[in-house]
């Protein structure tokens, strides 16, 4: 029995929330200190929340582990603590191998530099030595399929080329432990498959240990031998993929009990509802979205994302306003309602996320709600095929024979 | 993470523990050494980006110190009559000015770049682990190219002015290192404060502007001592650039410009204090960089 390559022992991470009283300018901080000195008071308590709470698990060398959980479950925080980007508040982690993390593709890429220069820069940033990058240079270029453009600044690359190059560098890291956040969501389908193949190769043929966060259940199921299911900063389940995925899909069908789900540091989702839910396929549906904000910002883009159970994006509801942005503030929420005439999806469960772009940041947020579509009853016709034969979209058509 | 090809049998003796650190955290020099390639690559990136528009980049590095020298020499040497007061020719005064400008401009640029470096690398900090000290340090070193170009101009002006060449010139690398330490020390403080407090970025241009007059750039520091006496000069020397510039001038112009050593050591002491306290503050603050940046 080999020693675990990663031992996570009672890890907790507390974040302080910025309250209205917090000092984020040096001037405010100095006046604050002077006032407190005059009054002889100590620092007041600040609001805080636990992003991780008493997380424990062991990983054996060569294991490929998927980490799943709702938005805000603590998956990304866990990866950040493992990668030493942020420090745990409590607990200990023992790593018995070098760890490289890939939380984003293309970290440290510089727009003005050429593809060649960026390969070296990014490789070294990700923890390779210059000699290692040189040894793998041809392989990286071949994998990225950017041979002709090596000496072109990456600002002239198409977004596809950029992502391919960035992933290619990361894919050639050879640490004992690889920690990967949802990076496969970028790029086109063909490239995503190539990346999955590469990850499989790294894990199975080279015996690396991989920790992998994803909302794509199909990818998790294909890659991982074990799944850690997280929720509310704790480990809810740990073990065989089928059981854990079933438990997770069960969890997301239940409506969220928390009132507002944070979408990053500033914005929160207060309401995201579909009515009726469950809905009968082909019937009209209404939806309501309300976003709040902890501080004043601009909502630049927003879209509701509809995913299949396995994490395939099916459709989006584009909520941009042609005339511009929405201001959003603590006392000024963003609220919209909409109506879809004939909801055209095949019966089954769908997972609802949001894409949100405010002035400070943007991101996809997954599993904020779920939607159940039930089968339409059609009289006097042939019985429909089973749902899994019919794909995801129900097209209305008239056929002549 | 930087060692080549891992071997499975190495696993047994490699162990890293991640746990919350309490109180003061010492600088981990072993780790910094392991990450030295990243340090050079970041400096290389900054230099490459700066000189990508090659003509403009180099021309600016030449023109900025040269034109400033001309203006300062005319204004302070001629109009204010400092060169007569110290019994110097106009040409020597030009060399004196340039010998003050080069370390000053290096310091001002390096400190400003370094102060903004962490905020400018927020993306890297929130996605990758590496010793954060590398970022302000590499930002300082990337200003060295401008400085090297400035040295070439200085040697040209020295030839034109006909000043004699001294063995003291060999000490210039030492004084460059002191200037580096000064810029890095202040960069450590300001870059870490800049992550936490939004208004720090407005302080930096102010320091640069005031510093130019509070440092003996356009005039020899002996003028201050002649006029106000030793006590005021000691206070003046609390500005770390006083020691750096005096040392630099001594290197370029020789014995006639030997620094007033007590003042010089005060400056060096201030730099050392800022460096140690800056490193400790930085290490303490870096735990939360990824959370607040």
Interface residues (C-beta under 8 A of the other chain):
Chain A: X5 X15 X23 X24 X25 X26 X27 X29 X61 X80 X81 X82 X83 X84 X85 X86 X87 X88 X89 X90 X91 X92 X93 X94 X95 X96 X97 X98 X99 X100 X101 X103 X104 X107 X108 X110 X112 X113 X117 X120 X121 X124 X125 X126 X127 X128 X129 X130 X131 X132 X174 X175 X176 X207
Chain B: X1 X2 X3 X4 X5 X6 X8 X11 X12 X14 X15 X16 X17 X18 X19 X20 X21 X37 X38 X41 X45 X48 X49 X52 X123 X124 X125 X126 X127 X128 X129 X130 X193 X196 X197 X198 X199 X200 X203 X287 X288 X290 X291
